[in-house]
C-alpha cells in the first residue's frame, strides 16, 4: 500500500488496471476508494478483452465510478494506442529549467523535521515560491526566489501535505533521499536536537559525501535544548560526524521558525565553495610551503617528492599531485595536505579529492 501511495502522490495521471474476465473484486473496490480520494485523473484500463463479445462486458465496470474506461488486450496488443493518447491528452510541455540553477535538497532520517523545515523555509519573508505551471520537473521540486535569484528546493519528505506517510517508512525515505542527493548541488542534512545523533544520521550524511556534494548540517528543534550552548553542541556533532569536519552547522527550529534565516546564506556559501578554482601558481606555493614545513616520512630510504600540483576538477574540487612514487603517500600525510589546502582556501562545506600520479603517468 505504501509503495502505491508513493506512486500515486508523484503521478499526474493514474492507470487503474482490472481483469475484464473477472467480476469486480474487493481489492478493486479498495483501490477505487484510494483513487477517488486523490482528485487526480484516473483511467480505468480493462484488460483481457480479447473479442467483440467480451467488449460488451466493459459496461459493468462503470460501477467503479470512473468515466475514462479503455478496453485492452495485452495478449493481442490491442487498445494501447487509445490508452497512450488518453494518458497524454492533457500534458503540457515543461518549461525548460536552467541547468545552472542551484538545486538543494533537505535530507535526513524519518521524523527529524524535514517537512517542517522546508515549509518554514518556503514561508520565509525573503522567499517567493513560483506558481507558474510547468516550472517544476518533479512533484517534490519547488522553484523559489531568494533575494531575487531562483533556486530549486527538493523536498525528500514527499508532498508536503502527505509527507508523514513516508516519514514513518525508512526504506522509502531512503529511496527519496538518494534520488534527491543525485540531483542536487547542495545537501542540507537535518538532525534532531531533541533525539540526538544516531547511526542512521551518519549513513545518510555518508551518501551525500560519497556523491561529492556540498553539505550543510542543520540541528533542528534547537528550541527543545535546555542549555543552548552551541560550542558544546558543536563538539558533540563534530565527534559524531568526524568525516564532515568541514561542513558548517546551523542551529534552528523549523516549527517556531527561530533562526530559519541563517540557513540560506550557508547553502549559498557552500554552493560557491564546491565550484571554487585555485590558481595553479598560488596552489603550488601553498603545497611547496607545506612540504618544506613538514617533510613526509621516508620508507626504506625513499621519500615522497611532490613535483607539481594542479586543480583538475570542481564539484567537488579535485587536486592532482605529480609525484616520484604514489606508493609512498601515507594516509596521514594526505590528510595533512588536505588540511593545508583548507587552511589557505575557503572550501567550507565541500569535500575535496586528492589524487596522486607518478611523473609521466596519464
N, C-alpha and C positions, 0 to 999 in steps of 0.2 A: 504493500500500500504506500509506503513512504517513497519508494522509487517512482511509483505512478504519480504521486503528488509533486515530486521534484520535476518530472517531465511536464506535467500539466502547467505548473507555475511558469515554466520557462518557454511555453509554446504560445503561438498566436492562433493556431488552428489545431483542433484535436480530431483525429480519425478514430472512431469507435467501431471496431470490427466485431461482427456477430456471425454465428453459424446459421446460414439460411436453411439448412436441412433439419435443424433442431427447433424445438419450442423455446420461447424466451425463458431463460434460467434465472434463478435467484441471484446468481453472480452478475448477470446482465443488468438486473434491477439495481444492484448495489453500485455498479459502475455508473448507471444512469443518474442515480442520486448525487454521486460525487460530481459528475459533469454538469448537471443542471445548476449547481451552486457556483460554477466558475464564471458565468456570464461571458464565456468565450464561444467562438464559432465552432460548432461540433458537426462533423459529417459522419453519418451512420453508414458504414460500408457493410453490406450484407453479402457475405462470401458463399461460395459453393452453389451459386445459382447457375447450373450448367445448361439448362434448356428453357424453351419458352414457357412450358407448363409451370416450371418452377418459378419463373419470373412473377407469376400471379401471387406467389407466396409473400412477395415483398410487402404487400399492404398490411399484413398483420404486425409488421414491425413499427408501424406508425404509432402504435400504443406506447412505445418507449418515449414519445414526446419530442422527437427531433424532426424538423422539416426537411433537412438535406439528407436524402437517402439515395445511395448509389449501389446498384446491383453489381456484383463482381463474380468472376470465376477465375481464381488464381490458377487452377489446373489448366484452363483453356486460354489464359492470358486475355480475358475479356473485361472491359469496364475500366481499365486503368487510365485510359486517356481522359475519360469523363471525370474520374476521381482526381487526377492531377490538375485538370482545368478548374475544378471546384475548389481545390486546396489553394491554388494561386490566384484566384479571381480577384480578391481584394488586396493583394500585396502591392506595396508601394516600393519604389526604388529608394534604398537608403541613401541619405546624403553622405557624400564622402567625408570621412573624418580625417583630418590632417594626421598623418602617421607620426609627425614630430610632436604631437600634443602629449603632454606629460600624463601618464596613467599611474595612479597609485591605488593599492589595494589595502583593505583592512583585514588582517588575518589573525587567527588565534584559536585556541581550543573552544569547544562549546561553553556557553554561559559566562564568558568573560566580559560581555557587554558590547559586542561588535555592532549589533543593530542600533543600540542606543548611541554609540559613538558616531556612526555615520549620520544618523538623524540629527544629532546635536551639531555636527559639522555642517550639514546642509542647511541648518536653520540659523547659522551664524550670520550676523548682520552684513558682513562683507562678502558673503557668498550668494550668488544668484544662480538658481537651478534653471537650466534650459527647458522650456516647454515645447520646443519645436518638434513636430512629428518627424520621425526618421533620423533623429540626431544620435540615437544610441544603437549599437550593433548587438547588444546583448541585454537580456532582461535585468541583469544586475549591474549594468553600467549607468552612471548618471553624469551627464555633461554639466559642468558647473563653471561659473566665473568667479574668480577670487582676485580682488584688486585689479579688475579689468582684463585679466588673462583667463583663457579657457583651460580647464583640466578635466580629466575623466576620473571619477571615483568609482572603484569596483568594490561592491559590497559582497563579501563571501558568506554573509549570513542568510542570503536568499532575499526574496522580495521582502521589503521592509515590514509589510503588514503581516506577513505569514512566516516570518523568519524562524519562529520558535519550533516549527516542525523539524528543521534541520539542526537547530542548536542542540537538540537532545539526541541526535543520531550522529555519533562521532565519525562513522565511515563517510557519510555524505558531506559532512562538514569538511573533512579532509580532502575529498574529491574537489569540492568547490575551491578550497584554498590552493591546491596545486594548479588548477586551471587559471586562477586569478594571478598567482605568482608568475606564471609563464608569460602572461600578457602585460605585466606591469613593469614600470621603471623603478618604482619605489614600493617597498613593503612596510606597512605600518603594523608592527607586531604588538598585539594587545595582551597584557597580563592583568590579572585581577588582584588588586592590593589586599582585598578582603580575605581571599583564599590563599594568597601567597603563590610561589612559583612551584610548579610540578613538572615532572619529566616530559609530559606531552607538550608543554610550552616550548621546551628546548627542541623537541622534534620538529615542531612547526617552524621555529626560527632556523633550524638546520636546513630545511627545504629551501628557504629563501637564500641562505648562504650558498648552498650548492648551485643555485641558479644564478649566482653572481649579481644579485640585486642590491641596490642601496636600501638601507634599513633605518627605521626609527622605532625605538622601543617606547610603548605607551603603558604607563602604570595607571590603569583605570580604577575608578571607585576610591580615589585618593581621599575623598571626604570621609570614608569609613575608618581611616587610620587615625588613631588617637594621638600618638606622638608624631606629628608631621615633620620629621627631621629628614630632609631629602638626602643629606650627606650620608646618614646612617643607612637609609634605604638603598642608596646607590651602591654602597659596599656589598649589600646582600645581592642586588641584581648583578653586579659585576662578578661576584664569586660564583653565581649560578650560571651566568652566560659568559664564561671566560673567553669563548670564541668570538664574542661580539663586543670586545673591549672598546672598539672604536665607534659604536653606534650611540647617537645621542639618546637621552632618556627624557621623556615628557611626563609630567605628573598632572593628571586632570580627573575630573568627574564628569562623565558623559551625561549622567542623569540630571545633575544640578547645573551643568554647563560651566562649572567653575574651571578656569584656566584652559578652556577649549580653544581660545585664541592662540595659545602657544604652539599648537600642533602644525598648522600650515607653514609657518616660517621654517620649521625644521625639515618638513617634507621638501620644500623648495631648495633649501640649502644642500641636502644630501643629493638631490637630483642634479645639482650643478657639479658637485664633487665627483660623481661617478663618471662624468664625461670630461673631467679636467685633463688637460695636456700640459706636460712639463717640457721646457726647452732642453734639448739634449746637452747643451753646454753646462747649464745650471745643474742638471741631474748628475752629470759626471763629476762635477765639482763636489757635490754632496757625497757621492759614493767614494770618491778618492779620499776625502777627509775622513769618512767613516772607516775606511780600510786602514789608513795610516794610524788612526787613533786606536784601533783595536784589530790587530792582525789575526787572521784565522789560525787556529792551532795546526801545527804540522802533523802529518800522519806518515809514519815510516820514512821520515826525511823529506817528505814532499809537502808543499804548502800551496793552498789555493791562491791563484793570481787572477785579479779582475782586470781585463784589458780595456773594456769599453762597455758602457751601459746605454740602452736607449728604450724609450717608451714604445711598445709595439702594439698597443691597443687601448681602447676605452670601453666603458660599460661592461665589466668593470675595468679599471686601469690595469694594464699589463706591462711589466718591465722585463726586458731580456738582458741578461748579463753574459757577456762573451768572456769565457774563462779558459785557463790552461787545461783543467780537468774537472768536469762537473761532478765526478765521483768523490771529490774532496769536499763537497758542500755539506756541512753538518747542519741538521735542522735548527740548532740553536743559533748558528751564525746567520742562517736565512732569516730567522725571526729578528735578529739584531739589525740586519739590513732593512727589513720591513719597517721596524720601529724608527730607524733613522730617516727613511723616506717620509713617514708620517709626521715626525718631528719638524721636518722642513717644509712640507707641503700640506695643504688642507684636504685630506681625504677622509674627514669625519663622515661616518655613516656608510662608507662604501668598502667592500672587500677589495684588496689589491692582489694581483697574481704576479709572482716572481718565477721566471724560468731561466735556466742556465744552459748555455750552449758552448761546446768546445769550439776553439778557433777553427774556422773553415767549415763548420757544420752548417748545413742548410736549415 
